[in-house]
Amino acid sequence: MAGTVITIRDIACYGYHGALEEEQALGQEFRVSLELKTSLAPERDLLSETFDYREAVDLVRRIMEGPPRRLLETLAEEIAAGLLALPGIEEVKISVCKPHPPIAAVLGGVAVEIRRSRAERQS
């Protein structure tokens, strides 16, 4: 399928997610990165003919700054469902990263990455 991929890296959010009680009490920074495949192909230099990626950033922030979740996987799935409901988005790749997890010796963070498509949601 022909299309365009829009990449948005490191959307910074503060949330109260995690399996540990202190994570849900104190909160922490999260980083979300997206790859959005769209079938929209603008013929002119007009935002109205393509996907306005500000919508994706707003959706991510609402979910990440919303009610606490225990799992990064749950957050990624909620983001995927929301993005695939937007017009023009056919496939998504989502990475939800906890840059400073409460795990000794982990310096590079912990992330979950998923790929989902509109087609698999419809079948």
QUICORCOR-V388520 format. One record per backbone hydrogen bond with DSSP energy under -0.5 kcal/mol. CO is the residue of the C=O (numbers start at 1). NH is the residue of the N-H. E is the energy in kcal/mol with one decimal. If there is no record, write none. Layout:
co->CO nh->NH e->E
co->CO nh->NH e->E
This chain:
co->4 nh->6 e->-0.6
co->4 nh->38 e->-3.0
co->5 nh->7 e->-0.5
co->6 nh->36 e->-2.9
co->8 nh->34 e->-3.2
co->10 nh->12 e->-0.7
co->11 nh->32 e->-1.8
co->13 nh->30 e->-2.9
co->15 nh->28 e->-2.4
co->20 nh->23 e->-0.6
co->20 nh->24 e->-1.5
co->21 nh->25 e->-1.6
co->22 nh->26 e->-2.9
co->23 nh->27 e->-1.8
co->28 nh->15 e->-2.5
co->30 nh->13 e->-2.4
co->31 nh->97 e->-3.3
co->32 nh->11 e->-3.3
co->33 nh->95 e->-2.4
co->34 nh->8 e->-2.5
co->35 nh->37 e->-0.5
co->35 nh->93 e->-2.1
co->36 nh->6 e->-2.9
co->36 nh->38 e->-0.6
co->37 nh->90 e->-3.1
co->37 nh->91 e->-1.3
co->38 nh->4 e->-2.5
co->44 nh->46 e->-2.0
co->46 nh->49 e->-1.6
co->47 nh->50 e->-1.8
co->51 nh->53 e->-1.0
co->52 nh->55 e->-2.1
co->53 nh->57 e->-1.9
co->54 nh->58 e->-2.5
co->55 nh->59 e->-2.2
co->56 nh->60 e->-2.4
co->57 nh->61 e->-2.4
co->58 nh->62 e->-2.3
co->59 nh->63 e->-2.0
co->60 nh->64 e->-3.0
co->61 nh->65 e->-2.3
co->63 nh->66 e->-1.1
co->69 nh->18 e->-2.3
co->71 nh->75 e->-1.5
co->72 nh->76 e->-2.6
co->73 nh->77 e->-2.3
co->74 nh->78 e->-2.3
co->75 nh->79 e->-2.3
co->76 nh->80 e->-2.5
co->77 nh->81 e->-2.5
co->78 nh->82 e->-2.0
co->79 nh->83 e->-2.6
co->80 nh->84 e->-2.6
co->81 nh->85 e->-0.8
co->83 nh->86 e->-1.5
co->86 nh->89 e->-1.5
co->88 nh->39 e->-1.1
co->88 nh->90 e->-0.6
co->90 nh->118 e->-3.3
co->91 nh->37 e->-2.8
co->92 nh->116 e->-2.3
co->93 nh->35 e->-2.1
co->94 nh->114 e->-2.4
co->95 nh->33 e->-2.3
co->95 nh->97 e->-0.6
co->96 nh->112 e->-2.1
co->97 nh->31 e->-2.3
co->97 nh->99 e->-0.7
co->98 nh->101 e->-0.7
co->98 nh->110 e->-1.8
co->101 nh->103 e->-2.3
co->103 nh->106 e->-1.7
co->105 nh->107 e->-0.9
co->110 nh->98 e->-3.4
co->112 nh->96 e->-2.6
co->114 nh->94 e->-2.6
co->116 nh->92 e->-3.0
co->117 nh->121 e->-1.3
co->118 nh->122 e->-1.4
co->119 nh->123 e->-0.9
